[in-house]
Amino acid sequence: MAGSDPAEEIAALKSTLASIEAVLDPAAMETEAAGLREQAADPELWADQDRAQRVTRRLSYLESELNRLASLRSRLEDTEVLFDLLKTEDDEPSRLEATRELATLQSEIEQLEVRTLLNGEYDAREALISINAQAGGADAADFSENLMRMYLRWAERHKYPTEVYDISYAEEAGIKSTTFAIKAPYAYGTLRGEHGTHRMVRISKYDNQGRRQTSFAGVDIMPVVEQTDHIDIPEDEIRVDVFRSSGPGGQGVNTTDSAVRITHLPTGIVVSCQNERSQIQNRASAMAVLQSKLLERRREQEAEELQRLRGDGLRAWGSQIRNYVLYPYQMVKDLRTGMETGDPLTVLDGEIDEFLEAEIRWLRQNGR
């Protein structure tokens, strides 16, 4: 820590936490949680599975955040008391423990402070992620699968539920594309800075001569649609195809034509879903994905128009945002924020919170 006086550091952290609470409004969160508890106690809630899951996920999130705020406040007070006691006691192990706890609290409060920056129109939504292999052949397909695992591992680390809607496997290795959801409040606001082209440099596993290969994958981050979004999709603007689900290597997942592919004719957007046994369920999931893509398209168009009016030349969405280098050196670097690390394997295992926090600050600073 930069400061040397624990009392001053604790006072500063208390002030920061008070500012965070002023934004998050724990009283309003508790009121909302109480209402959700009443809904969750109603046996008829589970007649509508989707609504029941939304209620329980939101309730779980609110209770977790309220517990988090209470825990931080309590730990700050306990640490303050411990430092007060140490003024009259020579207890070096306790002093080291208190110093470590203070550093941990600073880190956790800084992370929570980032959450207060997520105030965009859709930031509180769950996230829908699509990954597509771009240039680089088998290496790009393998890299795309690495990125899918990275985001799923990140969600797993945070105990966020996920649902994979579709995976299109490549012939040699990896995946051509995938679409999956991270079902946690603020997942979209947290992850939307990941939207763009990711670049991998490494020795190819698929080149007999072991040459260095550069490959690319596109990541799209979209907010999950809600009933209030009013994304109207006329039936005459879509084409629906059904096909048999398949897995890696082409083996059949089932023997019926239950997988669904929907093409939005005006935009050319194509989505598919094959994670359910029922064609009706797959169609409903595919329509939800299509609505999310159209919602994000609308948001991007509005942002581009605002950017055009501002005329400040910020980089457009879809540009290259991050490099992952495994050879001739090891590094992951974000091209916008400058955030970097020399441990790409840990990043690809889902340790991306520092990159996400830097992106959130960058987006806020640049009015995105």
KOLSEKE-497872 format. One record per residue (C-alpha): residue in one letter; x, y, z; residue number from 1. Coordinates in nm, 2 decimals. Each point is the difference from the previous one (the first is absolute). Example, Ala and Ser with C-alpha at 12.3 -4.5 7.8 and 13.67 -1.06 7.14 Angstrom:
% residues 2
A,1.23,-0.45,0.78,1
S,0.14,0.34,-0.07,2
//
This chain:
% residues 368
M,0.00,0.00,0.00,1
A,0.11,0.35,-0.07,2
G,-0.09,0.14,0.34,3
S,0.19,-0.08,0.31,4
D,-0.26,0.07,0.27,5
P,-0.26,-0.28,0.03,6
A,-0.25,0.23,0.16,7
E,0.01,0.24,-0.30,8
E,-0.03,-0.30,-0.24,9
I,-0.29,-0.14,0.19,10
A,-0.17,0.34,0.01,11
A,0.05,0.03,-0.38,12
L,-0.15,-0.34,-0.06,13
K,-0.30,0.07,0.22,14
S,-0.06,0.32,-0.20,15
T,0.03,-0.20,-0.33,16
L,-0.24,-0.26,0.13,17
A,-0.25,0.26,0.11,18
S,0.02,0.15,-0.36,19
I,-0.06,-0.35,-0.15,20
E,-0.30,-0.06,0.23,21
A,-0.14,0.34,-0.10,22
V,0.00,-0.12,-0.36,23
L,-0.11,-0.36,0.06,24
D,-0.27,0.10,0.26,25
P,0.00,-0.31,0.23,26
A,-0.34,0.11,0.15,27
A,-0.16,-0.02,-0.35,28
M,0.17,-0.33,-0.07,29
E,-0.14,-0.14,0.33,30
T,-0.35,0.11,-0.09,31
E,0.03,-0.16,-0.34,32
A,0.14,-0.32,0.15,33
A,-0.29,-0.01,0.25,34
G,-0.25,0.01,-0.29,35
L,0.19,-0.27,-0.19,36
R,0.00,-0.22,0.31,37
E,-0.38,0.03,0.01,38
Q,-0.02,-0.10,-0.37,39
A,0.24,-0.29,0.06,40
A,-0.22,-0.13,0.28,41
D,-0.30,-0.03,-0.23,42
P,-0.04,-0.36,-0.12,43
E,-0.15,0.12,-0.32,44
L,0.31,0.18,-0.10,45
W,0.16,-0.32,-0.15,46
A,-0.29,-0.04,-0.24,47
D,0.20,0.25,-0.21,48
Q,0.36,-0.14,0.01,49
D,0.16,0.29,-0.18,50
R,-0.16,0.26,0.24,51
A,0.09,-0.22,0.30,52
Q,0.36,-0.02,-0.10,53
R,0.02,0.38,-0.06,54
V,-0.15,0.06,0.34,55
T,0.24,-0.24,0.18,56
R,0.30,0.13,-0.19,57
R,-0.08,0.36,0.08,58
L,-0.07,-0.09,0.37,59
S,0.33,-0.19,0.03,60
Y,0.19,0.30,-0.15,61
L,-0.16,0.25,0.23,62
E,0.06,-0.21,0.31,63
S,0.36,-0.06,-0.11,64
E,0.06,0.37,-0.05,65
L,-0.16,0.10,0.33,66
N,0.21,-0.26,0.18,67
R,0.31,0.13,-0.18,68
L,-0.07,0.36,0.11,69
A,-0.07,-0.11,0.36,70
S,0.31,-0.22,0.01,71
L,0.23,0.28,-0.13,72
R,-0.14,0.25,0.25,73
S,0.04,-0.25,0.29,74
R,0.36,-0.10,-0.11,75
L,0.10,0.36,-0.02,76
E,-0.12,0.06,0.35,77
D,0.17,-0.31,0.13,78
T,0.33,0.10,-0.16,79
E,-0.03,0.35,0.14,80
V,-0.05,-0.15,0.35,81
L,0.30,-0.23,-0.05,82
F,0.23,0.28,-0.10,83
D,-0.12,0.20,0.30,84
L,0.10,-0.29,0.23,85
L,0.34,-0.03,-0.17,86
K,0.08,0.36,0.10,87
T,0.06,-0.13,0.36,88
E,0.11,-0.36,-0.08,89
D,0.31,-0.13,-0.17,90
D,-0.15,-0.29,-0.20,91
E,0.18,-0.02,-0.34,92
P,-0.20,-0.30,-0.13,93
S,-0.33,0.18,0.07,94
R,0.14,0.32,-0.16,95
L,0.09,-0.20,-0.32,96
E,-0.35,-0.16,0.00,97
A,-0.17,0.34,0.04,98
T,0.22,0.15,-0.28,99
R,-0.09,-0.29,-0.24,100
E,-0.37,0.04,0.08,101
L,0.02,0.37,-0.06,102
A,0.16,-0.06,-0.34,103
T,-0.26,-0.26,-0.08,104
L,-0.28,0.24,0.10,105
Q,0.14,0.27,-0.22,106
S,0.01,-0.23,-0.30,107
E,-0.36,-0.13,0.06,108
I,-0.14,0.35,0.05,109
E,0.17,0.12,-0.32,110
Q,-0.16,-0.29,-0.19,111
L,-0.34,0.09,0.14,112
E,0.06,0.37,-0.09,113
V,0.03,-0.11,-0.36,114
R,-0.36,-0.13,0.02,115
T,-0.13,0.35,0.06,116
L,0.13,0.09,-0.35,117
L,-0.24,-0.24,-0.16,118
N,-0.29,0.23,-0.05,119
G,-0.06,-0.04,-0.38,120
E,-0.35,-0.07,-0.13,121
Y,0.06,-0.38,-0.02,122
D,0.29,-0.04,0.24,123
A,-0.21,-0.18,0.26,124
R,-0.10,-0.27,-0.24,125
E,0.12,-0.36,-0.04,126
A,0.25,-0.05,-0.28,127
L,-0.02,-0.20,-0.33,128
I,0.34,-0.08,-0.15,129
S,0.07,-0.11,-0.36,130
I,0.34,-0.11,-0.11,131
N,0.10,-0.05,-0.36,132
A,0.33,-0.13,-0.14,133
Q,0.15,0.24,-0.25,134
A,0.33,-0.01,-0.20,135
G,0.24,-0.28,0.10,136
G,-0.15,-0.33,-0.10,137
A,0.02,-0.28,0.27,138
D,0.19,0.23,0.23,139
A,-0.29,0.26,-0.01,140
A,-0.25,-0.28,0.08,141
D,0.21,-0.12,0.29,142
F,0.05,0.36,0.12,143
S,-0.38,0.05,-0.01,144
E,-0.05,-0.30,0.22,145
N,0.27,0.14,0.24,146
L,-0.20,0.32,0.02,147
M,-0.32,-0.18,0.07,148
R,0.16,-0.19,0.28,149
M,0.15,0.32,0.13,150
Y,-0.34,0.17,0.04,151
L,-0.16,-0.32,0.14,152
R,0.28,-0.04,0.25,153
W,-0.04,0.37,0.10,154
A,-0.37,-0.06,0.06,155
E,0.08,-0.31,0.20,156
R,0.25,0.18,0.22,157
H,-0.28,0.25,0.09,158
K,-0.27,-0.27,0.03,159
Y,-0.20,0.15,-0.28,160
P,-0.24,-0.24,-0.18,161
T,0.06,-0.05,-0.37,162
E,-0.19,-0.16,-0.29,163
V,0.16,-0.10,-0.33,164
Y,-0.25,0.04,-0.29,165
D,0.20,-0.11,-0.29,166
I,0.35,-0.13,-0.10,167
S,0.11,-0.05,-0.36,168
Y,0.31,-0.22,0.01,169
A,0.28,0.04,-0.25,170
E,0.12,-0.30,-0.21,171
E,0.35,-0.03,0.13,172
A,-0.02,0.15,0.35,173
G,-0.17,0.27,0.20,174
I,-0.32,0.17,-0.09,175
K,-0.13,0.22,-0.29,176
S,-0.24,0.18,0.23,177
T,-0.19,-0.01,0.32,178
T,-0.27,0.19,0.19,179
F,-0.05,-0.02,0.37,180
A,-0.15,0.20,0.28,181
I,0.14,0.12,0.34,182
K,-0.31,0.03,0.22,183
A,0.11,0.25,0.26,184
P,-0.11,0.36,0.06,185
Y,0.25,0.25,-0.14,186
A,0.17,-0.27,-0.21,187
Y,-0.06,0.21,-0.32,188
G,0.14,0.32,0.16,189
T,0.29,-0.19,0.14,190
L,0.09,-0.18,-0.33,191
R,-0.10,0.24,-0.27,192
G,0.35,0.13,-0.03,193
E,0.10,-0.35,-0.13,194
H,-0.19,0.08,-0.33,195
G,0.24,0.00,-0.29,196
T,0.28,-0.20,-0.17,197
H,0.24,-0.20,0.21,198
R,0.34,-0.10,-0.14,199
M,0.22,-0.31,0.09,200
V,0.37,-0.05,-0.09,201
R,0.15,-0.34,0.08,202
I,0.18,-0.30,-0.15,203
S,-0.27,-0.18,-0.20,204
K,-0.11,-0.34,0.13,205
Y,-0.13,-0.08,-0.35,206
D,0.32,0.09,-0.20,207
N,0.23,-0.29,-0.07,208
Q,0.30,0.24,-0.01,209
G,-0.09,0.16,0.33,210
R,-0.02,0.35,-0.13,211
R,-0.14,0.30,0.17,212
Q,-0.36,0.07,-0.08,213
T,-0.22,0.31,0.05,214
S,-0.37,-0.06,0.04,215
F,-0.31,0.21,0.07,216
A,-0.34,-0.05,0.17,217
G,-0.29,0.24,0.02,218
V,-0.19,0.04,0.32,219
D,-0.34,0.16,0.01,220
I,-0.15,0.10,0.34,221
M,-0.38,0.06,0.01,222
P,-0.25,0.08,0.27,223
V,-0.27,-0.26,0.06,224
V,-0.33,0.14,-0.11,225
E,-0.29,0.07,0.24,226
Q,-0.37,0.04,-0.07,227
T,0.03,0.38,0.02,228
D,0.24,0.01,-0.30,229
H,-0.26,-0.02,-0.27,230
I,0.21,-0.17,-0.27,231
D,-0.27,-0.07,-0.26,232
I,0.10,-0.27,-0.25,233
P,-0.28,-0.06,-0.26,234
E,-0.03,-0.37,-0.11,235
D,0.05,0.10,-0.36,236
E,0.35,0.14,0.09,237
I,0.14,-0.34,0.12,238
R,0.07,-0.33,-0.15,239
V,0.00,-0.30,0.23,240
D,0.19,-0.32,-0.08,241
V,0.01,-0.32,0.21,242
F,0.28,-0.25,0.00,243
R,0.14,-0.29,0.20,244
S,0.22,0.10,0.30,245
S,0.36,-0.12,-0.02,246
G,0.31,0.02,0.22,247
P,0.38,-0.02,-0.05,248
G,0.10,-0.22,-0.29,249
G,-0.36,0.00,-0.14,250
Q,-0.15,-0.26,0.24,251
G,-0.37,0.04,0.05,252
V,-0.13,0.14,0.32,253
N,-0.35,-0.13,-0.08,254
T,-0.18,-0.15,-0.29,255
T,-0.27,0.27,-0.05,256
D,0.01,0.33,-0.19,257
S,-0.02,0.21,0.32,258
A,0.28,0.25,-0.06,259
V,-0.12,0.34,-0.13,260
R,0.17,0.26,-0.22,261
I,-0.16,0.34,-0.05,262
T,0.11,0.25,-0.26,263
H,-0.11,0.36,0.03,264
L,-0.05,0.10,-0.36,265
P,0.04,0.38,0.03,266
T,0.34,-0.01,0.18,267
G,0.13,-0.35,-0.10,268
I,0.05,-0.09,0.37,269
V,-0.01,-0.38,0.05,270
V,-0.05,-0.16,0.34,271
S,-0.04,-0.37,0.09,272
C,-0.08,-0.20,0.31,273
Q,0.04,-0.37,0.06,274
N,0.04,-0.04,0.38,275
E,-0.36,-0.11,0.06,276
R,-0.17,-0.33,-0.11,277
S,-0.31,0.19,-0.10,278
Q,-0.02,0.19,-0.33,279
I,-0.25,0.24,0.16,280
Q,0.25,0.08,0.29,281
N,0.29,0.04,-0.25,282
R,-0.21,0.24,-0.21,283
A,-0.09,0.21,0.31,284
S,0.37,0.01,0.11,285
A,0.11,0.09,-0.36,286
M,-0.26,0.28,-0.02,287
A,0.13,0.14,0.34,288
V,0.36,0.00,-0.14,289
L,-0.12,0.17,-0.32,290
Q,-0.18,0.27,0.21,291
S,0.32,0.06,0.20,292
K,0.21,0.03,-0.32,293
L,-0.25,0.25,-0.14,294
L,-0.01,0.19,0.33,295
E,0.38,0.03,0.00,296
R,-0.01,0.10,-0.37,297
R,-0.24,0.28,0.09,298
R,0.22,0.11,0.29,299
E,0.31,0.00,-0.22,300
Q,-0.17,0.21,-0.26,301
E,-0.11,0.25,0.26,302
A,0.35,0.01,0.14,303
E,0.15,0.05,-0.35,304
E,-0.24,0.29,-0.07,305
L,0.09,0.16,0.33,306
Q,0.37,-0.05,-0.08,307
R,-0.04,0.15,-0.34,308
L,-0.16,0.31,0.15,309
R,0.28,0.02,0.26,310
G,0.26,-0.04,-0.27,311
D,0.28,-0.10,0.24,312
G,0.14,-0.29,-0.20,313
L,-0.03,-0.28,0.26,314
R,0.06,-0.34,-0.13,315
A,-0.31,-0.18,-0.14,316
W,-0.14,-0.32,0.16,317
G,0.13,-0.31,-0.17,318
S,0.36,0.11,-0.02,319
Q,0.29,-0.21,0.14,320
I,0.00,0.04,0.38,321
R,0.24,-0.25,0.15,322
N,0.31,-0.20,-0.08,323
Y,0.08,-0.34,0.15,324
V,0.36,-0.09,-0.07,325
L,0.14,-0.34,0.09,326
Y,0.31,0.02,-0.22,327
P,0.27,0.13,-0.03,328
Y,-0.08,0.15,0.34,329
Q,-0.30,-0.03,0.23,330
M,-0.24,0.30,0.04,331
V,-0.36,0.10,-0.01,332
K,-0.06,0.37,-0.08,333
D,-0.31,0.21,-0.04,334
L,0.05,0.25,-0.28,335
R,-0.24,0.26,0.14,336
T,0.07,0.00,0.37,337
G,0.37,-0.10,0.00,338
M,-0.08,-0.27,0.26,339
E,0.25,-0.29,-0.05,340
T,0.13,-0.31,0.17,341
G,0.28,-0.25,-0.06,342
D,-0.22,-0.30,0.09,343
P,-0.23,-0.08,-0.30,344
L,-0.09,-0.35,0.12,345
T,-0.15,0.14,0.32,346
V,-0.20,0.25,-0.21,347
L,-0.12,-0.28,-0.23,348
D,-0.11,-0.19,0.31,349
G,-0.25,0.28,0.09,350
E,0.21,0.25,0.21,351
I,-0.12,0.30,-0.19,352
D,-0.14,0.23,0.27,353
E,0.29,0.25,-0.02,354
F,-0.06,0.04,-0.38,355
L,-0.38,0.03,0.05,356
E,0.04,0.27,0.27,357
A,0.25,0.20,-0.22,358
E,-0.25,-0.03,-0.29,359
I,-0.29,0.13,0.21,360
R,0.20,0.30,0.10,361
W,0.12,0.06,-0.36,362
L,-0.36,-0.02,-0.13,363
R,-0.12,0.24,0.26,364
Q,0.28,0.25,-0.06,365
N,-0.07,-0.01,-0.37,366
G,-0.38,0.03,0.03,367
R,-0.07,-0.34,-0.14,368
//
